Amino acid sequence: MNHANNDDHLLVFVVKSRRGKADYRVDLSDWNGHGACDCPHFLCKLQPKIRNGDRGRHLMCYHIKEARDLLADNVIAKIIESETEEPQF
Ligand SMILES: [Zn+2]
C-alpha cells in the first residue's frame, strides 16, 4: 500500500491526489457513513449538497472512493486470512 494508509482509526485514510501533489484525509465514518474528505472539491461542491440531505456515489469525491476501495481491500484480506487460518484446538 503506497498511496494511502490507515491513520489513527480504521475508517480514516490518507489518500494522495490524482497527480500526487497533495494528501487528503478521508474519514469514512463522517456523514453517517457517507464519508468526508478535506479536498476543495468535496468541501466546496459536494458537502453542501450532503448537508442538504442528498446522498449517493455521485457525491463522493475520488478520494472517498479510493478510501472505500482500500477499506474493501483490507476487509477482503482479513477475511481470507481468517478463512485460511489453521483451526485452533
Ligand atoms: Zn476528496
PDB file of the backbone (N, CA, C, O) and the ligand in Angstrom, with CONECT records:
HET     ZN  A 101       1
ATOM      1  N   MET A   1       0.862  -1.195   0.000  1.00  0.00           N
ATOM      2  CA  MET A   1       0.000   0.000   0.000  1.00  0.00           C
ATOM      3  C   MET A   1       0.892   1.237   0.000  1.00  0.00           C
ATOM      4  O   MET A   1       1.514   1.541   1.018  1.00  0.00           O
ATOM      5  N   ASN A   2       0.966   1.947  -1.104  1.00  0.00           N
ATOM      6  CA  ASN A   2       1.911   3.066  -1.118  1.00  0.00           C
ATOM      7  C   ASN A   2       1.252   4.419  -1.324  1.00  0.00           C
ATOM      8  O   ASN A   2       1.916   5.445  -1.173  1.00  0.00           O
ATOM      9  N   HIS A   3      -0.017   4.457  -1.660  1.00  0.00           N
ATOM     10  CA  HIS A   3      -0.612   5.762  -1.866  1.00  0.00           C
ATOM     11  C   HIS A   3      -1.649   6.121  -0.816  1.00  0.00           C
ATOM     12  O   HIS A   3      -2.282   7.173  -0.897  1.00  0.00           O
ATOM     13  N   ALA A   4      -1.819   5.270   0.144  1.00  0.00           N
ATOM     14  CA  ALA A   4      -2.748   5.598   1.219  1.00  0.00           C
ATOM     15  C   ALA A   4      -2.431   4.714   2.408  1.00  0.00           C
ATOM     16  O   ALA A   4      -1.881   3.624   2.254  1.00  0.00           O
ATOM     17  N   ASN A   5      -2.773   5.177   3.568  1.00  0.00           N
ATOM     18  CA  ASN A   5      -2.521   4.367   4.750  1.00  0.00           C
ATOM     19  C   ASN A   5      -3.525   4.710   5.839  1.00  0.00           C
ATOM     20  O   ASN A   5      -4.091   5.803   5.882  1.00  0.00           O
ATOM     21  N   ASN A   6      -3.719   3.749   6.703  1.00  0.00           N
ATOM     22  CA  ASN A   6      -4.601   3.997   7.833  1.00  0.00           C
ATOM     23  C   ASN A   6      -3.982   5.012   8.764  1.00  0.00           C
ATOM     24  O   ASN A   6      -2.773   5.003   8.998  1.00  0.00           O
ATOM     25  N   ASP A   7      -4.799   5.871   9.284  1.00  0.00           N
ATOM     26  CA  ASP A   7      -4.365   6.856  10.262  1.00  0.00           C
ATOM     27  C   ASP A   7      -4.592   6.257  11.644  1.00  0.00           C
ATOM     28  O   ASP A   7      -4.159   5.136  11.910  1.00  0.00           O
ATOM     29  N   ASP A   8      -5.256   6.980  12.511  1.00  0.00           N
ATOM     30  CA  ASP A   8      -5.465   6.534  13.883  1.00  0.00           C
ATOM     31  C   ASP A   8      -6.738   5.717  14.036  1.00  0.00           C
ATOM     32  O   ASP A   8      -7.031   5.230  15.128  1.00  0.00           O
ATOM     33  N   HIS A   9      -7.490   5.562  12.971  1.00  0.00           N
ATOM     34  CA  HIS A   9      -8.821   4.973  13.059  1.00  0.00           C
ATOM     35  C   HIS A   9      -9.008   4.067  11.851  1.00  0.00           C
ATOM     36  O   HIS A   9      -8.478   4.351  10.777  1.00  0.00           O
ATOM     37  N   LEU A  10      -9.746   2.996  12.011  1.00  0.00           N
ATOM     38  CA  LEU A  10      -9.931   2.046  10.915  1.00  0.00           C
ATOM     39  C   LEU A  10     -10.631   2.663   9.714  1.00  0.00           C
ATOM     40  O   LEU A  10     -10.481   2.178   8.592  1.00  0.00           O
ATOM     41  N   LEU A  11     -11.391   3.724   9.935  1.00  0.00           N
ATOM     42  CA  LEU A  11     -12.141   4.326   8.846  1.00  0.00           C
ATOM     43  C   LEU A  11     -11.529   5.635   8.359  1.00  0.00           C
ATOM     44  O   LEU A  11     -12.144   6.369   7.586  1.00  0.00           O
ATOM     45  N   VAL A  12     -10.310   5.919   8.819  1.00  0.00           N
ATOM     46  CA  VAL A  12      -9.618   7.135   8.387  1.00  0.00           C
ATOM     47  C   VAL A  12      -8.471   6.744   7.459  1.00  0.00           C
ATOM     48  O   VAL A  12      -7.650   5.891   7.796  1.00  0.00           O
ATOM     49  N   PHE A  13      -8.426   7.377   6.292  1.00  0.00           N
ATOM     50  CA  PHE A  13      -7.388   7.091   5.313  1.00  0.00           C
ATOM     51  C   PHE A  13      -6.763   8.394   4.837  1.00  0.00           C
ATOM     52  O   PHE A  13      -7.419   9.434   4.792  1.00  0.00           O
ATOM     53  N   VAL A  14      -5.496   8.321   4.487  1.00  0.00           N
ATOM     54  CA  VAL A  14      -4.835   9.449   3.844  1.00  0.00           C
ATOM     55  C   VAL A  14      -4.633   9.052   2.386  1.00  0.00           C
ATOM     56  O   VAL A  14      -3.941   8.079   2.085  1.00  0.00           O
ATOM     57  N   VAL A  15      -5.245   9.815   1.491  1.00  0.00           N
ATOM     58  CA  VAL A  15      -5.249   9.469   0.070  1.00  0.00           C
ATOM     59  C   VAL A  15      -4.537  10.562  -0.708  1.00  0.00           C
ATOM     60  O   VAL A  15      -4.808  11.750  -0.528  1.00  0.00           O
ATOM     61  N   LYS A  16      -3.625  10.146  -1.574  1.00  0.00           N
ATOM     62  CA  LYS A  16      -2.930  11.124  -2.415  1.00  0.00           C
ATOM     63  C   LYS A  16      -3.849  11.617  -3.525  1.00  0.00           C
ATOM     64  O   LYS A  16      -4.701  10.882  -4.024  1.00  0.00           O
ATOM     65  N   SER A  17      -3.658  12.872  -3.896  1.00  0.00           N
ATOM     66  CA  SER A  17      -4.421  13.411  -5.013  1.00  0.00           C
ATOM     67  C   SER A  17      -4.025  12.674  -6.288  1.00  0.00           C
ATOM     68  O   SER A  17      -2.981  12.024  -6.339  1.00  0.00           O
ATOM     69  N   ARG A  18      -4.859  12.779  -7.309  1.00  0.00           N
ATOM     70  CA  ARG A  18      -4.622  12.035  -8.541  1.00  0.00           C
ATOM     71  C   ARG A  18      -3.255  12.350  -9.142  1.00  0.00           C
ATOM     72  O   ARG A  18      -2.613  11.472  -9.717  1.00  0.00           O
ATOM     73  N   ARG A  19      -2.809  13.597  -9.013  1.00  0.00           N
ATOM     74  CA  ARG A  19      -1.483  13.958  -9.529  1.00  0.00           C
ATOM     75  C   ARG A  19      -0.388  13.784  -8.486  1.00  0.00           C
ATOM     76  O   ARG A  19       0.781  14.065  -8.752  1.00  0.00           O
ATOM     77  N   GLY A  20      -0.766  13.320  -7.300  1.00  0.00           N
ATOM     78  CA  GLY A  20       0.221  13.025  -6.268  1.00  0.00           C
ATOM     79  C   GLY A  20       0.817  14.238  -5.595  1.00  0.00           C
ATOM     80  O   GLY A  20       1.847  14.136  -4.930  1.00  0.00           O
ATOM     81  N   LYS A  21       0.181  15.391  -5.759  1.00  0.00           N
ATOM     82  CA  LYS A  21       0.765  16.606  -5.190  1.00  0.00           C
ATOM     83  C   LYS A  21       0.253  16.939  -3.804  1.00  0.00           C
ATOM     84  O   LYS A  21       0.825  17.790  -3.122  1.00  0.00           O
ATOM     85  N   ALA A  22      -0.799  16.294  -3.380  1.00  0.00           N
ATOM     86  CA  ALA A  22      -1.376  16.608  -2.073  1.00  0.00           C
ATOM     87  C   ALA A  22      -1.891  15.321  -1.426  1.00  0.00           C
ATOM     88  O   ALA A  22      -2.202  14.342  -2.104  1.00  0.00           O
ATOM     89  N   ASP A  23      -1.969  15.355  -0.114  1.00  0.00           N
ATOM     90  CA  ASP A  23      -2.583  14.270   0.648  1.00  0.00           C
ATOM     91  C   ASP A  23      -3.883  14.778   1.228  1.00  0.00           C
ATOM     92  O   ASP A  23      -3.947  15.882   1.770  1.00  0.00           O
ATOM     93  N   TYR A  24      -4.912  13.970   1.110  1.00  0.00           N
ATOM     94  CA  TYR A  24      -6.180  14.357   1.705  1.00  0.00           C
ATOM     95  C   TYR A  24      -6.575  13.330   2.746  1.00  0.00           C
ATOM     96  O   TYR A  24      -6.329  12.133   2.599  1.00  0.00           O
ATOM     97  N   ARG A  25      -7.198  13.834   3.804  1.00  0.00           N
ATOM     98  CA  ARG A  25      -7.640  12.965   4.886  1.00  0.00           C
ATOM     99  C   ARG A  25      -9.116  12.646   4.667  1.00  0.00           C
ATOM    100  O   ARG A  25      -9.962  13.536   4.586  1.00  0.00           O
ATOM    101  N   VAL A  26      -9.391  11.365   4.576  1.00  0.00           N
ATOM    102  CA  VAL A  26     -10.763  10.903   4.374  1.00  0.00           C
ATOM    103  C   VAL A  26     -11.217  10.163   5.623  1.00  0.00           C
ATOM    104  O   VAL A  26     -10.534   9.252   6.092  1.00  0.00           O
ATOM    105  N   ASP A  27     -12.346  10.544   6.152  1.00  0.00           N
ATOM    106  CA  ASP A  27     -12.946   9.814   7.274  1.00  0.00           C
ATOM    107  C   ASP A  27     -14.261   9.218   6.786  1.00  0.00           C
ATOM    108  O   ASP A  27     -15.237   9.934   6.561  1.00  0.00           O
ATOM    109  N   LEU A  28     -14.270   7.896   6.625  1.00  0.00           N
ATOM    110  CA  LEU A  28     -15.442   7.228   6.059  1.00  0.00           C
ATOM    111  C   LEU A  28     -16.602   7.153   7.041  1.00  0.00           C
ATOM    112  O   LEU A  28     -17.712   6.784   6.655  1.00  0.00           O
ATOM    113  N   SER A  29     -16.367   7.492   8.290  1.00  0.00           N
ATOM    114  CA  SER A  29     -17.476   7.459   9.259  1.00  0.00           C
ATOM    115  C   SER A  29     -18.293   8.753   9.232  1.00  0.00           C
ATOM    116  O   SER A  29     -19.414   8.790   9.739  1.00  0.00           O
ATOM    117  N   ASP A  30     -17.740   9.799   8.647  1.00  0.00           N
ATOM    118  CA  ASP A  30     -18.444  11.074   8.641  1.00  0.00           C
ATOM    119  C   ASP A  30     -19.722  11.007   7.808  1.00  0.00           C
ATOM    120  O   ASP A  30     -19.876  10.153   6.935  1.00  0.00           O
ATOM    121  N   TRP A  31     -20.633  11.934   8.105  1.00  0.00           N
ATOM    122  CA  TRP A  31     -21.930  11.994   7.427  1.00  0.00           C
ATOM    123  C   TRP A  31     -22.621  10.632   7.449  1.00  0.00           C
ATOM    124  O   TRP A  31     -23.170  10.158   6.455  1.00  0.00           O
ATOM    125  N   ASN A  32     -22.563  10.035   8.626  1.00  0.00           N
ATOM    126  CA  ASN A  32     -23.283   8.784   8.851  1.00  0.00           C
ATOM    127  C   ASN A  32     -22.850   7.671   7.894  1.00  0.00           C
ATOM    128  O   ASN A  32     -23.669   6.865   7.453  1.00  0.00           O
ATOM    129  N   GLY A  33     -21.539   7.638   7.575  1.00  0.00           N
ATOM    130  CA  GLY A  33     -21.019   6.568   6.745  1.00  0.00           C
ATOM    131  C   GLY A  33     -20.857   6.931   5.281  1.00  0.00           C
ATOM    132  O   GLY A  33     -20.329   6.134   4.506  1.00  0.00           O
ATOM    133  N   HIS A  34     -21.297   8.109   4.888  1.00  0.00           N
ATOM    134  CA  HIS A  34     -21.058   8.548   3.516  1.00  0.00           C
ATOM    135  C   HIS A  34     -19.580   8.828   3.299  1.00  0.00           C
ATOM    136  O   HIS A  34     -19.025   8.520   2.244  1.00  0.00           O
ATOM    137  N   GLY A  35     -18.950   9.415   4.306  1.00  0.00           N
ATOM    138  CA  GLY A  35     -17.543   9.781   4.229  1.00  0.00           C
ATOM    139  C   GLY A  35     -17.359  11.262   3.968  1.00  0.00           C
ATOM    140  O   GLY A  35     -18.200  11.909   3.344  1.00  0.00           O
ATOM    141  N   ALA A  36     -16.240  11.790   4.457  1.00  0.00           N
ATOM    142  CA  ALA A  36     -15.897  13.188   4.223  1.00  0.00           C
ATOM    143  C   ALA A  36     -14.419  13.273   3.893  1.00  0.00           C
ATOM    144  O   ALA A  36     -13.614  12.452   4.332  1.00  0.00           O
ATOM    145  N   CYS A  37     -14.079  14.289   3.106  1.00  0.00           N
ATOM    146  CA  CYS A  37     -12.702  14.479   2.647  1.00  0.00           C
ATOM    147  C   CYS A  37     -12.375  15.952   2.817  1.00  0.00           C
ATOM    148  O   CYS A  37     -13.274  16.793   2.790  1.00  0.00           O
ATOM    149  N   ASP A  38     -11.092  16.278   2.994  1.00  0.00           N
ATOM    150  CA  ASP A  38     -10.757  17.691   3.138  1.00  0.00           C
ATOM    151  C   ASP A  38     -10.232  18.302   1.833  1.00  0.00           C
ATOM    152  O   ASP A  38      -9.568  19.338   1.865  1.00  0.00           O
ATOM    153  N   CYS A  39     -10.521  17.676   0.693  1.00  0.00           N
ATOM    154  CA  CYS A  39     -10.122  18.286  -0.584  1.00  0.00           C
ATOM    155  C   CYS A  39     -11.102  19.417  -0.941  1.00  0.00           C
ATOM    156  O   CYS A  39     -12.253  19.399  -0.504  1.00  0.00           O
ATOM    157  N   PRO A  40     -10.652  20.391  -1.726  1.00  0.00           N
ATOM    158  CA  PRO A  40     -11.515  21.521  -2.079  1.00  0.00           C
ATOM    159  C   PRO A  40     -12.797  21.103  -2.791  1.00  0.00           C
ATOM    160  O   PRO A  40     -13.860  21.671  -2.540  1.00  0.00           O
ATOM    161  N   HIS A  41     -12.703  20.115  -3.677  1.00  0.00           N
ATOM    162  CA  HIS A  41     -13.882  19.672  -4.421  1.00  0.00           C
ATOM    163  C   HIS A  41     -14.973  19.190  -3.470  1.00  0.00           C
ATOM    164  O   HIS A  41     -16.141  19.556  -3.608  1.00  0.00           O
ATOM    165  N   PHE A  42     -14.572  18.358  -2.498  1.00  0.00           N
ATOM    166  CA  PHE A  42     -15.577  17.861  -1.557  1.00  0.00           C
ATOM    167  C   PHE A  42     -16.130  18.991  -0.706  1.00  0.00           C
ATOM    168  O   PHE A  42     -17.342  19.122  -0.536  1.00  0.00           O
ATOM    169  N   LEU A  43     -15.226  19.808  -0.172  1.00  0.00           N
ATOM    170  CA  LEU A  43     -15.663  20.840   0.772  1.00  0.00           C
ATOM    171  C   LEU A  43     -16.538  21.896   0.087  1.00  0.00           C
ATOM    172  O   LEU A  43     -17.510  22.371   0.674  1.00  0.00           O
ATOM    173  N   CYS A  44     -16.198  22.262  -1.146  1.00  0.00           N
ATOM    174  CA  CYS A  44     -16.914  23.364  -1.807  1.00  0.00           C
ATOM    175  C   CYS A  44     -18.122  22.897  -2.593  1.00  0.00           C
ATOM    176  O   CYS A  44     -19.138  23.591  -2.626  1.00  0.00           O
ATOM    177  N   LYS A  45     -18.037  21.736  -3.226  1.00  0.00           N
ATOM    178  CA  LYS A  45     -19.093  21.312  -4.153  1.00  0.00           C
ATOM    179  C   LYS A  45     -19.998  20.219  -3.589  1.00  0.00           C
ATOM    180  O   LYS A  45     -21.217  20.268  -3.748  1.00  0.00           O
ATOM    181  N   LEU A  46     -19.391  19.236  -2.929  1.00  0.00           N
ATOM    182  CA  LEU A  46     -20.172  18.053  -2.562  1.00  0.00           C
ATOM    183  C   LEU A  46     -20.797  18.166  -1.180  1.00  0.00           C
ATOM    184  O   LEU A  46     -21.967  17.835  -0.986  1.00  0.00           O
ATOM    185  N   GLN A  47     -20.001  18.639  -0.216  1.00  0.00           N
ATOM    186  CA  GLN A  47     -20.503  18.659   1.158  1.00  0.00           C
ATOM    187  C   GLN A  47     -21.755  19.532   1.340  1.00  0.00           C
ATOM    188  O   GLN A  47     -22.638  19.165   2.116  1.00  0.00           O
ATOM    189  N   PRO A  48     -21.855  20.680   0.644  1.00  0.00           N
ATOM    190  CA  PRO A  48     -23.090  21.466   0.791  1.00  0.00           C
ATOM    191  C   PRO A  48     -24.343  20.690   0.393  1.00  0.00           C
ATOM    192  O   PRO A  48     -25.400  20.864   1.000  1.00  0.00           O
ATOM    193  N   LYS A  49     -24.228  19.827  -0.632  1.00  0.00           N
ATOM    194  CA  LYS A  49     -25.380  19.016  -1.049  1.00  0.00           C
ATOM    195  C   LYS A  49     -25.686  17.939  -0.019  1.00  0.00           C
ATOM    196  O   LYS A  49     -26.848  17.630   0.246  1.00  0.00           O
ATOM    197  N   ILE A  50     -24.623  17.367   0.561  1.00  0.00           N
ATOM    198  CA  ILE A  50     -24.812  16.355   1.604  1.00  0.00           C
ATOM    199  C   ILE A  50     -25.485  16.997   2.814  1.00  0.00           C
ATOM    200  O   ILE A  50     -26.360  16.409   3.450  1.00  0.00           O
ATOM    201  N   ARG A  51     -25.050  18.224   3.112  1.00  0.00           N
ATOM    202  CA  ARG A  51     -25.644  18.957   4.234  1.00  0.00           C
ATOM    203  C   ARG A  51     -27.146  19.168   4.000  1.00  0.00           C
ATOM    204  O   ARG A  51     -27.930  19.227   4.946  1.00  0.00           O
ATOM    205  N   ASN A  52     -27.526  19.281   2.733  1.00  0.00           N
ATOM    206  CA  ASN A  52     -28.948  19.440   2.393  1.00  0.00           C
ATOM    207  C   ASN A  52     -29.717  18.129   2.405  1.00  0.00           C
ATOM    208  O   ASN A  52     -30.928  18.109   2.184  1.00  0.00           O
ATOM    209  N   GLY A  53     -29.007  17.029   2.665  1.00  0.00           N
ATOM    210  CA  GLY A  53     -29.689  15.743   2.771  1.00  0.00           C
ATOM    211  C   GLY A  53     -29.489  14.814   1.592  1.00  0.00           C
ATOM    212  O   GLY A  53     -29.966  13.680   1.613  1.00  0.00           O
ATOM    213  N   ASP A  54     -28.785  15.276   0.552  1.00  0.00           N
ATOM    214  CA  ASP A  54     -28.526  14.401  -0.599  1.00  0.00           C
ATOM    215  C   ASP A  54     -27.456  13.364  -0.236  1.00  0.00           C
ATOM    216  O   ASP A  54     -26.547  13.648   0.544  1.00  0.00           O
ATOM    217  N   ARG A  55     -27.571  12.178  -0.803  1.00  0.00           N
ATOM    218  CA  ARG A  55     -26.565  11.139  -0.614  1.00  0.00           C
ATOM    219  C   ARG A  55     -26.363  10.428  -1.948  1.00  0.00           C
ATOM    220  O   ARG A  55     -27.164  10.577  -2.870  1.00  0.00           O
ATOM    221  N   GLY A  56     -25.297   9.664  -2.039  1.00  0.00           N
ATOM    222  CA  GLY A  56     -25.088   8.854  -3.230  1.00  0.00           C
ATOM    223  C   GLY A  56     -23.653   8.907  -3.699  1.00  0.00           C
ATOM    224  O   GLY A  56     -22.882   9.782  -3.303  1.00  0.00           O
ATOM    225  N   ARG A  57     -23.306   7.955  -4.550  1.00  0.00           N
ATOM    226  CA  ARG A  57     -21.925   7.837  -5.011  1.00  0.00           C
ATOM    227  C   ARG A  57     -21.468   9.071  -5.784  1.00  0.00           C
ATOM    228  O   ARG A  57     -20.283   9.404  -5.784  1.00  0.00           O
ATOM    229  N   HIS A  58     -22.406   9.748  -6.441  1.00  0.00           N
ATOM    230  CA  HIS A  58     -22.026  10.942  -7.198  1.00  0.00           C
ATOM    231  C   HIS A  58     -21.590  12.069  -6.275  1.00  0.00           C
ATOM    232  O   HIS A  58     -21.013  13.056  -6.731  1.00  0.00           O
ATOM    233  N   LEU A  59     -21.861  11.932  -4.978  1.00  0.00           N
ATOM    234  CA  LEU A  59     -21.422  12.948  -4.019  1.00  0.00           C
ATOM    235  C   LEU A  59     -20.176  12.504  -3.251  1.00  0.00           C
ATOM    236  O   LEU A  59     -19.814  13.091  -2.232  1.00  0.00           O
ATOM    237  N   MET A  60     -19.525  11.448  -3.767  1.00  0.00           N
ATOM    238  CA  MET A  60     -18.245  11.013  -3.190  1.00  0.00           C
ATOM    239  C   MET A  60     -17.133  11.457  -4.127  1.00  0.00           C
ATOM    240  O   MET A  60     -17.161  11.149  -5.318  1.00  0.00           O
ATOM    241  N   CYS A  61     -16.154  12.178  -3.593  1.00  0.00           N
ATOM    242  CA  CYS A  61     -15.021  12.584  -4.427  1.00  0.00           C
ATOM    243  C   CYS A  61     -14.130  11.370  -4.693  1.00  0.00           C
ATOM    244  O   CYS A  61     -14.291  10.312  -4.084  1.00  0.00           O
ATOM    245  N   TYR A  62     -13.197  11.551  -5.610  1.00  0.00           N
ATOM    246  CA  TYR A  62     -12.230  10.498  -5.959  1.00  0.00           C
ATOM    247  C   TYR A  62     -11.582   9.892  -4.710  1.00  0.00           C
ATOM    248  O   TYR A  62     -11.397   8.678  -4.632  1.00  0.00           O
ATOM    249  N   HIS A  63     -11.240  10.733  -3.741  1.00  0.00           N
ATOM    250  CA  HIS A  63     -10.510  10.263  -2.547  1.00  0.00           C
ATOM    251  C   HIS A  63     -11.381   9.389  -1.656  1.00  0.00           C
ATOM    252  O   HIS A  63     -10.905   8.404  -1.091  1.00  0.00           O
ATOM    253  N   ILE A  64     -12.661   9.748  -1.529  1.00  0.00           N
ATOM    254  CA  ILE A  64     -13.572   8.908  -0.738  1.00  0.00           C
ATOM    255  C   ILE A  64     -13.716   7.543  -1.409  1.00  0.00           C
ATOM    256  O   ILE A  64     -13.703   6.512  -0.737  1.00  0.00           O
ATOM    257  N   LYS A  65     -13.854   7.541  -2.744  1.00  0.00           N
ATOM    258  CA  LYS A  65     -13.972   6.256  -3.462  1.00  0.00           C
ATOM    259  C   LYS A  65     -12.699   5.427  -3.288  1.00  0.00           C
ATOM    260  O   LYS A  65     -12.770   4.215  -3.085  1.00  0.00           O
ATOM    261  N   GLU A  66     -11.537   6.078  -3.367  1.00  0.00           N
ATOM    262  CA  GLU A  66     -10.272   5.369  -3.148  1.00  0.00           C
ATOM    263  C   GLU A  66     -10.229   4.767  -1.745  1.00  0.00           C
ATOM    264  O   GLU A  66      -9.844   3.611  -1.570  1.00  0.00           O
ATOM    265  N   ALA A  67     -10.627   5.561  -0.748  1.00  0.00           N
ATOM    266  CA  ALA A  67     -10.594   5.081   0.632  1.00  0.00           C
ATOM    267  C   ALA A  67     -11.535   3.893   0.805  1.00  0.00           C
ATOM    268  O   ALA A  67     -11.211   2.942   1.515  1.00  0.00           O
ATOM    269  N   ARG A  68     -12.706   3.944   0.154  1.00  0.00           N
ATOM    270  CA  ARG A  68     -13.645   2.822   0.245  1.00  0.00           C
ATOM    271  C   ARG A  68     -13.053   1.576  -0.409  1.00  0.00           C
ATOM    272  O   ARG A  68     -13.236   0.469   0.097  1.00  0.00           O
ATOM    273  N   ASP A  69     -12.346   1.743  -1.526  1.00  0.00           N
ATOM    274  CA  ASP A  69     -11.660   0.611  -2.157  1.00  0.00           C
ATOM    275  C   ASP A  69     -10.610   0.025  -1.219  1.00  0.00           C
ATOM    276  O   ASP A  69     -10.487  -1.193  -1.091  1.00  0.00           O
ATOM    277  N   LEU A  70      -9.852   0.909  -0.562  1.00  0.00           N
ATOM    278  CA  LEU A  70      -8.804   0.441   0.351  1.00  0.00           C
ATOM    279  C   LEU A  70      -9.402  -0.292   1.546  1.00  0.00           C
ATOM    280  O   LEU A  70      -8.866  -1.302   2.004  1.00  0.00           O
ATOM    281  N   LEU A  71     -10.514   0.228   2.039  1.00  0.00           N
ATOM    282  CA  LEU A  71     -11.197  -0.440   3.143  1.00  0.00           C
ATOM    283  C   LEU A  71     -11.642  -1.832   2.707  1.00  0.00           C
ATOM    284  O   LEU A  71     -11.481  -2.806   3.444  1.00  0.00           O
ATOM    285  N   ALA A  72     -12.208  -1.916   1.493  1.00  0.00           N
ATOM    286  CA  ALA A  72     -12.641  -3.216   0.969  1.00  0.00           C
ATOM    287  C   ALA A  72     -11.445  -4.157   0.845  1.00  0.00           C
ATOM    288  O   ALA A  72     -11.541  -5.330   1.206  1.00  0.00           O
ATOM    289  N   ASP A  73     -10.317  -3.652   0.337  1.00  0.00           N
ATOM    290  CA  ASP A  73      -9.100  -4.477   0.223  1.00  0.00           C
ATOM    291  C   ASP A  73      -8.693  -5.025   1.593  1.00  0.00           C
ATOM    292  O   ASP A  73      -8.362  -6.202   1.733  1.00  0.00           O
ATOM    293  N   ASN A  74      -8.726  -4.146   2.601  1.00  0.00           N
ATOM    294  CA  ASN A  74      -8.332  -4.564   3.955  1.00  0.00           C
ATOM    295  C   ASN A  74      -9.273  -5.630   4.497  1.00  0.00           C
ATOM    296  O   ASN A  74      -8.835  -6.622   5.081  1.00  0.00           O
ATOM    297  N   VAL A  75     -10.561  -5.416   4.299  1.00  0.00           N
ATOM    298  CA  VAL A  75     -11.550  -6.361   4.832  1.00  0.00           C
ATOM    299  C   VAL A  75     -11.429  -7.712   4.110  1.00  0.00           C
ATOM    300  O   VAL A  75     -11.470  -8.768   4.741  1.00  0.00           O
ATOM    301  N   ILE A  76     -11.280  -7.662   2.778  1.00  0.00           N
ATOM    302  CA  ILE A  76     -11.148  -8.905   1.999  1.00  0.00           C
ATOM    303  C   ILE A  76      -9.912  -9.675   2.451  1.00  0.00           C
ATOM    304  O   ILE A  76      -9.959 -10.892   2.630  1.00  0.00           O
ATOM    305  N   ALA A  77      -8.798  -8.951   2.635  1.00  0.00           N
ATOM    306  CA  ALA A  77      -7.565  -9.607   3.081  1.00  0.00           C
ATOM    307  C   ALA A  77      -7.758 -10.251   4.454  1.00  0.00           C
ATOM    308  O   ALA A  77      -7.290 -11.364   4.692  1.00  0.00           O
ATOM    309  N   LYS A  78      -8.454  -9.543   5.363  1.00  0.00           N
ATOM    310  CA  LYS A  78      -8.702 -10.088   6.708  1.00  0.00           C
ATOM    311  C   LYS A  78      -9.571 -11.335   6.642  1.00  0.00           C
ATOM    312  O   LYS A  78      -9.321 -12.307   7.355  1.00  0.00           O
ATOM    313  N   ILE A  79     -10.593 -11.311   5.787  1.00  0.00           N
ATOM    314  CA  ILE A  79     -11.492 -12.463   5.678  1.00  0.00           C
ATOM    315  C   ILE A  79     -10.726 -13.669   5.129  1.00  0.00           C
ATOM    316  O   ILE A  79     -10.853 -14.784   5.637  1.00  0.00           O
ATOM    317  N   ILE A  80      -9.926 -13.425   4.077  1.00  0.00           N
ATOM    318  CA  ILE A  80      -9.141 -14.529   3.507  1.00  0.00           C
ATOM    319  C   ILE A  80      -8.181 -15.082   4.555  1.00  0.00           C
ATOM    320  O   ILE A  80      -8.015 -16.294   4.694  1.00  0.00           O
ATOM    321  N   GLU A  81      -7.548 -14.156   5.295  1.00  0.00           N
ATOM    322  CA  GLU A  81      -6.609 -14.553   6.341  1.00  0.00           C
ATOM    323  C   GLU A  81      -7.306 -15.420   7.393  1.00  0.00           C
ATOM    324  O   GLU A  81      -6.779 -16.451   7.812  1.00  0.00           O
ATOM    325  N   SER A  82      -8.506 -14.983   7.813  1.00  0.00           N
ATOM    326  CA  SER A  82      -9.191 -15.728   8.871  1.00  0.00           C
ATOM    327  C   SER A  82      -9.699 -17.073   8.353  1.00  0.00           C
ATOM    328  O   SER A  82      -9.803 -18.036   9.112  1.00  0.00           O
ATOM    329  N   GLU A  83     -10.017 -17.137   7.054  1.00  0.00           N
ATOM    330  CA  GLU A  83     -10.520 -18.399   6.493  1.00  0.00           C
ATOM    331  C   GLU A  83      -9.401 -19.397   6.244  1.00  0.00           C
ATOM    332  O   GLU A  83      -9.653 -20.601   6.176  1.00  0.00           O
ATOM    333  N   THR A  84      -8.179 -18.922   6.109  1.00  0.00           N
ATOM    334  CA  THR A  84      -7.065 -19.837   5.837  1.00  0.00           C
ATOM    335  C   THR A  84      -6.280 -20.178   7.100  1.00  0.00           C
ATOM    336  O   THR A  84      -5.315 -20.941   7.059  1.00  0.00           O
ATOM    337  N   GLU A  85      -6.719 -19.588   8.245  1.00  0.00           N
ATOM    338  CA  GLU A  85      -6.039 -19.914   9.496  1.00  0.00           C
ATOM    339  C   GLU A  85      -6.275 -21.365   9.860  1.00  0.00           C
ATOM    340  O   GLU A  85      -7.348 -21.914   9.610  1.00  0.00           O
ATOM    341  N   GLU A  86      -5.257 -21.987  10.459  1.00  0.00           N
ATOM    342  CA  GLU A  86      -5.417 -23.344  10.976  1.00  0.00           C
ATOM    343  C   GLU A  86      -6.416 -23.301  12.135  1.00  0.00           C
ATOM    344  O   GLU A  86      -6.378 -22.374  12.945  1.00  0.00           O
ATOM    345  N   PRO A  87      -7.298 -24.281  12.223  1.00  0.00           N
ATOM    346  CA  PRO A  87      -8.192 -24.309  13.381  1.00  0.00           C
ATOM    347  C   PRO A  87      -7.388 -24.416  14.687  1.00  0.00           C
ATOM    348  O   PRO A  87      -6.391 -25.134  14.761  1.00  0.00           O
ATOM    349  N   GLN A  88      -7.839 -23.699  15.696  1.00  0.00           N
ATOM    350  CA  GLN A  88      -7.141 -23.690  16.977  1.00  0.00           C
ATOM    351  C   GLN A  88      -7.806 -24.670  17.932  1.00  0.00           C
ATOM    352  O   GLN A  88      -8.986 -24.531  18.254  1.00  0.00           O
ATOM    353  N   PHE A  89      -7.048 -25.659  18.381  1.00  0.00           N
ATOM    354  CA  PHE A  89      -7.602 -26.611  19.358  1.00  0.00           C
ATOM    355  C   PHE A  89      -6.816 -26.562  20.646  1.00  0.00           C
ATOM    356  O   PHE A  89      -7.129 -27.290  21.588  1.00  0.00           O
TER     357      PHE A  89
HETATM  358 ZN    ZN A 101     -11.542  14.402  -1.808  1.00  0.00          ZN2+
END
